[in-house]
Amino acid sequence: MDIVCLGELLIDMLPAELGRSLVEVTAWRPKPGGAPANVAVAAARLGAQSAFVGKVGDEAFGHYLAGVLCDEGVGVSGMRYDREARTGMAFIAKPDENSYDILFYRNPGADMRLRADELDRGMLSGTRAFHFGSISLIQEPSRSATLEAIRLARGGGALISFDVNYRPDLWSRERACDEVLSALGAVDLVKVNELELELLTGRADLEEGSRELLERGPCLCVVTLGSEGSYFRVAQGGETVAPFRVRTVDATGCGDAFVAGLLWQLVGGGDWRGQLSVPRLREALRYANAVGALTSTHQGAIPALPTAQMVEEFLAGQENR
């Protein structure tokens, strides 16, 4: 397996209208979502062999989501079904094309109930990359399941990727910082946005903040900058990688698409440790920026994710300009 993603697989309730707050939206459209699941699907569309690990409700929405992943070529042998909890939902409003308001319905959601003894240990031990987010660290038993999955994948030599993906309405700032910082010692790649970088380090400066995160264990820190591109830092140095200018319709899922593109660049070309030079990362983040930019041109997360051919054609068009 190239990339295994663990965490939440949800129903995203998308608004019928853009430019309205949560309480102003008049109708909602259910779509598959959940950050780690988005990464798994995006990676599959780019050509990677990917799989998803997580739990959904043993009901219509849960089985629908499993079917979506199967149709996308994502492995689901690591999925589990819960008869006592429902599949999580997230209502997402779009005040404008580059921002969103989100309200989670999970009390608890089935994704929070994944147990360590339910993990597919063989798959985790054999993957080339393992990706997770902070939401599965919020409470037990999913927290212990996530930490055990990290241990298994790391023991097999996998690249461990961590998207902080901080959601303030799900847990306190203090506890989120404690859990995220304690996890950094076990990861190789940490991805944050600008707000999360400042939350964790108290620093708005990209170079200073990313250096501080690297000191906690990762060998690669990536900061997504929205419409301004992205930034990376490794021990040898770092820099900002310019964005692509596209007509943005919906930024939902762009960060997940970016992560998938970056992971596939790192593990698709051989030993990921050999991909961490500044020139190679400049190239890898350019590709990841393109995947994220293309995702922003359509509404929704999974429905908007581009294929490898679409990314290649887009990049070729950029070079001809």
TALINZI-V957035 format. One record per helix or strand of 2 or more residues. SS is the DSSP state (~ for helix, > for strand). FROM is the first residue (numbers start at 1). TO is the last residue. If there is no record, write none. Layout:
BEGIN
SS,FROM,TO
SS,FROM,TO
END
This chain:
BEGIN
>,3,6
>,10,15
>,28,33
~,35,45
>,50,57
~,60,71
>,75,82
>,89,96
>,99,105
~,110,113
~,116,118
~,121,126
>,129,133
~,134,137
~,142,155
>,159,163
~,173,186
>,189,193
~,194,201
~,206,214
>,220,224
~,226,228
>,230,234
>,237,241
~,254,267
~,272,275
~,278,295
~,302,304
~,308,319
END
